[in-house]
Amino acid sequence: MRRSFYTLDVFTDTPFEGNPLAVVTDCQGLSESAMQAIAREFNLSETVFVLEPHDPVNTARLRIFTPTRELPFAGHPTIGAAVLIAQLRAGDMMAREDVVLMLEEQVGVIACTARKRQGRAAQARFTLPHLPHHVSDARDAANIAAALGLHASDIGFDEHRPSVWSAGNPFTFVPIASLEALQTAKPNAALFASAFEGARPAAYLYSKEVMREGSDVHARMFAPGLGISEDPATGSAAAAFAGVALAFEAPEDGDHLLVIEQGFEMHRPSIIHLRMSVENGALTEASIGGSVVQVSQGLLSA
């Protein structure tokens, strides 16, 4: 059977930058093993399969696969799929007003808003279905540093220390003292798994020193256990980073915007907008947003 697919670049308004994504829209009859094989064939950090929703009140159901496994939730596939579905089903409306979509993922139903204004790239934003929670403190900083090819003195700044947070997918968040150290980080395959949390560990490195004016955080993400040597932009990690920011920065009550840059070392610059609402010192809502450009479309034999 021939199935339609699209490739998109997410968290960018420039083709061939951001995080590439494949979206398969004709998925009837596809088994889980076939989806995994297709994701392995695309060999991108994630591939999305758009299915009919379980609840007809919702827009669509998404299944998200890395080259090696299925994920219950991921940020750049949600943003990219929201824009593509809105353009395919309500392109004319999207040019006039925001389009609201309700997307089913394994973590729950995710409310998304897509928009396309004249002369600008399409954009989407979603509200986190679950606020981030602290999983645990991370393991010894010296072991983490060794697994990243860094020195122990490179780990941590201000009040920030390594910790594990999740908003659907767990990540070990590693604060790096300088942009220079962050740019030189290189995972040691022999040490990586034992230094980080979980059976398929993922490390999200971040620094308050940035490359781009207007950014607040510079980040890199490594997850070799997921088949991702490095990710150009990681929306689910940015979602969980809301918990990190609240824990270590203690922002005052109100609404806050953090602009996260990622992928620069890969020549895939990506910009993620993390919005946070804080009341009485607690995180009450957070959302992830960014731009999307379509790169290609075609037919897949599967």
Number of C-alpha atoms within 10 A of each C-alpha: 10 11 14 14 18 19 20 27 25 37 33 25 20 18 15 17 21 32 28 28 24 26 24 23 18 17 17 12 9 14 10 12 10 12 23 19 17 21 26 19 11 15 17 18 27 28 27 27 24 21 18 14 16 11 11 8 8 16 22 22 20 23 21 23 27 21 21 18 17 18 17 14 24 23 25 31 29 28 25 31 31 28 30 23 18 24 19 10 10 12 16 12 14 21 15 12 12 17 20 18 20 19 21 24 20 14 16 15 18 20 20 24 20 27 24 24 13 8 6 11 16 25 24 28 25 23 17 23 18 16 18 24 17 15 14 13 14 19 16 12 19 16 18 26 24 18 22 22 16 20 16 15 13 20 23 18 15 9 9 19 17 23 19 25 25 25 24 24 17 23 30 27 27 28 24 29 19 18 18 12 16 24 15 12 19 16 21 13 12 9 16 23 19 15 22 23 21 13 10 14 19 27 26 23 23 25 24 17 17 18 14 14 6 11 17 16 19 25 30 24 24 23 20 19 17 20 18 19 14 21 23 27 30 26 26 23 26 25 30 27 25 26 23 24 15 16 16 12 12 12 18 14 14 13 14 13 14 19 16 26 26 28 22 20 14 13 12 21 20 24 25 27 21 22 19 23 19 18 13 9 14 15 21 12 18 24 22 26 26 26 28 30 25 21 15 11 14 11 13 14 8 13
